[in-house]
């Protein structure tokens, strides 16, 4: 029976020549199969690759998780504590900040939600910049993934006819001060361009 897999061959002919003193050679070889490790049908054993799963899955269904997953897929390796603030600190320290009017797909948006967390209050990922300068971005809010809009050139305008220019990022509450901001354009405070 010939084993499958990669094989190492050991010449028997040299051994026979040495032991028997014969002048004939033989081309017969022994074949040794290396051990094979197979994953079970249910996936890898517990603990194997768990650091990869944990890096995203602890906060995969969050605004930060949406952005981190995209950046990891682009080859940018890092980890955060799952907050927008830590993501902002990391990206702001490592990559250039660009003016919002120059944003392009793949750039990361940061919003100051007015809750004291500063520019790391919320985050999203630019998917598209349309012809009038409106940014279409991906975000996670209120338990679901959303496609939202921000127009850096018209931050206080909700709509232009039927076109939404700025998504509401905050709900209006009865105790809000008159100066509270709600639109994405009003809350946008930073655009970072991560590059692998």
C-alpha positions as CSV (number, residue, x, y, z in Angstrom):
1,X,0.0,0.0,0.0
2,X,1.4,3.4,-1.0
3,X,0.7,6.1,1.6
4,X,-0.6,9.4,0.5
5,X,0.8,12.9,1.3
6,X,4.4,14.0,1.1
7,X,7.0,11.3,1.4
8,X,10.6,11.0,2.4
9,X,12.5,8.2,0.7
10,X,15.3,6.1,2.2
11,X,17.5,4.2,-0.3
12,X,17.6,0.5,0.6
13,X,20.2,-0.2,-2.1
14,X,23.1,1.4,-0.2
15,X,22.1,-0.5,3.0
16,X,22.1,-3.8,1.1
17,X,25.5,-3.1,-0.5
18,X,27.0,-2.3,2.8
19,X,25.6,-5.2,4.7
20,X,25.7,-8.0,2.1
21,X,28.7,-6.7,0.1
22,X,26.8,-7.3,-3.1
23,X,27.4,-5.4,-6.3
24,X,23.8,-5.2,-7.2
25,X,21.7,-2.1,-6.4
26,X,18.1,-1.9,-5.7
27,X,15.8,1.0,-6.4
28,X,13.2,0.1,-3.8
29,X,12.5,2.8,-1.3
30,X,10.6,3.1,2.0
31,X,8.1,5.9,2.1
32,X,7.3,7.6,5.4
33,X,4.2,9.8,5.7
34,X,4.3,12.8,7.9
35,X,1.5,13.2,10.5
36,X,-1.6,15.0,9.3
37,X,-3.7,17.2,11.6
38,X,-7.3,17.5,10.5
39,X,-9.9,19.9,11.8
40,X,-13.1,18.4,12.9
41,X,-16.3,19.0,10.8
42,X,-17.4,21.5,13.4
43,X,-14.3,23.7,12.9
44,X,-11.0,24.2,14.6
45,X,-10.5,23.0,18.1
46,X,-11.4,25.5,20.9
47,X,-8.7,28.1,21.4
48,X,-7.2,27.7,17.9
49,X,-7.3,31.0,16.1
50,X,-9.5,32.4,18.9
51,X,-7.4,35.6,19.0
52,X,-8.6,36.3,15.4
53,X,-12.3,35.8,16.3
54,X,-12.1,37.7,19.5
55,X,-10.5,40.8,17.9
56,X,-13.6,41.5,15.9
57,X,-16.4,39.5,17.5
58,X,-16.3,41.1,20.9
59,X,-17.8,44.2,19.4
60,X,-18.6,43.2,15.8
61,X,-22.1,44.5,15.9
62,X,-21.1,48.0,16.9
63,X,-20.0,51.1,14.9
64,X,-16.4,50.4,15.8
65,X,-16.8,46.7,14.7
66,X,-18.1,47.7,11.3
67,X,-15.0,50.0,10.7
68,X,-12.5,47.6,12.2
69,X,-13.7,44.6,10.1
70,X,-13.3,46.7,7.0
71,X,-9.8,47.9,7.9
72,X,-8.8,44.3,8.9
73,X,-10.0,43.1,5.5
74,X,-7.7,45.8,3.9
75,X,-4.7,44.4,5.8
76,X,-4.6,47.1,8.5
77,X,-3.9,45.1,11.8
78,X,-4.8,46.6,15.2
79,X,-7.1,46.1,18.1
80,X,-9.1,48.5,20.3
81,X,-11.2,48.3,23.4
82,X,-14.3,48.5,21.2
83,X,-15.0,52.2,21.7
84,X,-15.0,54.9,19.0
85,X,-12.7,57.0,21.2
86,X,-9.9,54.4,21.1
87,X,-10.4,53.8,17.4
88,X,-10.1,57.6,16.9
89,X,-7.0,57.8,19.0
90,X,-5.3,55.0,17.1
91,X,-6.2,56.1,13.6
92,X,-5.5,59.8,14.3
93,X,-2.0,58.9,15.6
94,X,-1.2,56.6,12.7
95,X,-2.8,58.0,9.6
96,X,-3.4,61.5,8.0
97,X,-6.5,63.5,8.8
98,X,-8.0,64.9,5.6
99,X,-10.6,67.7,5.1
100,X,-14.1,66.4,4.9
101,X,-14.5,68.0,1.5
102,X,-11.7,65.7,0.2
103,X,-13.0,62.5,1.7
104,X,-13.1,59.4,-0.5
105,X,-14.4,55.8,-0.2
106,X,-12.5,53.9,2.6
107,X,-12.0,57.0,4.8
108,X,-13.2,56.8,8.4
109,X,-15.6,59.4,9.7
110,X,-15.7,60.5,13.3
111,X,-18.6,62.4,15.0
112,X,-18.8,64.4,18.2
113,X,-22.1,63.3,19.6
114,X,-22.1,66.1,22.3
115,X,-21.9,63.5,25.1
116,X,-18.5,64.6,26.3
117,X,-16.6,61.9,24.5
118,X,-15.2,64.4,21.9
119,X,-14.4,63.4,18.4
120,X,-14.6,59.7,19.3
121,X,-18.3,59.7,20.0
122,X,-19.4,57.8,16.9
123,X,-17.8,56.5,13.7
124,X,-18.6,55.4,10.2
125,X,-16.9,54.4,6.9
126,X,-17.3,56.2,3.6
127,X,-18.7,54.0,0.9
128,X,-19.3,56.6,-1.8
129,X,-18.9,60.3,-2.6
130,X,-21.6,61.4,-5.0
131,X,-21.3,64.2,-7.6
132,X,-22.6,67.0,-5.4
133,X,-20.1,66.2,-2.5
134,X,-22.5,64.2,-0.3
135,X,-20.7,61.3,1.5
136,X,-22.6,58.0,1.8
137,X,-21.3,56.1,4.8
138,X,-21.8,52.8,6.5
139,X,-22.5,52.9,10.3
140,X,-24.0,50.8,13.1
141,X,-26.5,52.5,15.2
142,X,-29.5,51.5,17.4
143,X,-28.7,47.8,16.9
144,X,-28.5,47.7,13.1
145,X,-26.3,48.5,10.2
146,X,-27.3,51.6,8.3
147,X,-26.5,53.5,5.2
148,X,-26.3,57.2,6.1
149,X,-25.4,60.6,4.6
150,X,-23.3,63.6,5.5
151,X,-22.7,66.7,3.4
152,X,-19.7,68.6,4.6
153,X,-20.6,71.6,2.5
154,X,-24.1,71.9,3.8
155,X,-23.9,70.6,7.4
156,X,-27.1,72.2,8.7
157,X,-29.3,71.2,5.8
158,X,-31.4,68.1,6.2
159,X,-32.8,67.7,2.6
160,X,-32.4,69.2,-0.8
161,X,-35.8,68.3,-2.3
162,X,-36.1,64.5,-2.1
163,X,-32.4,64.0,-1.5
164,X,-31.3,63.5,2.1
165,X,-28.1,65.5,2.6
166,X,-27.6,64.8,6.3
167,X,-28.8,61.9,8.4
168,X,-30.1,62.5,11.9
169,X,-27.4,60.9,14.2
170,X,-29.1,62.0,17.5
171,X,-32.7,61.8,18.6
172,X,-34.2,65.1,19.8
173,X,-34.9,65.0,23.5
174,X,-37.1,67.3,25.5
175,X,-34.2,68.5,27.7
176,X,-31.9,69.4,24.8
177,X,-30.5,72.9,24.8
178,X,-31.4,75.1,21.7
179,X,-27.8,74.8,20.5
180,X,-27.9,71.0,20.3
181,X,-26.8,69.5,17.0
182,X,-28.5,66.5,15.4
183,X,-27.4,66.2,11.7
184,X,-24.4,64.2,10.7
185,X,-22.9,67.3,9.0
186,X,-23.1,69.3,12.3
187,X,-21.6,66.4,14.3
188,X,-18.8,65.5,11.9
189,X,-15.5,66.4,13.5
190,X,-12.8,64.3,11.7
191,X,-12.0,62.3,8.6
192,X,-9.0,59.9,8.7
193,X,-7.5,58.1,5.7
194,X,-6.1,54.7,6.8
195,X,-3.7,53.2,4.2
196,X,-2.3,49.7,4.3
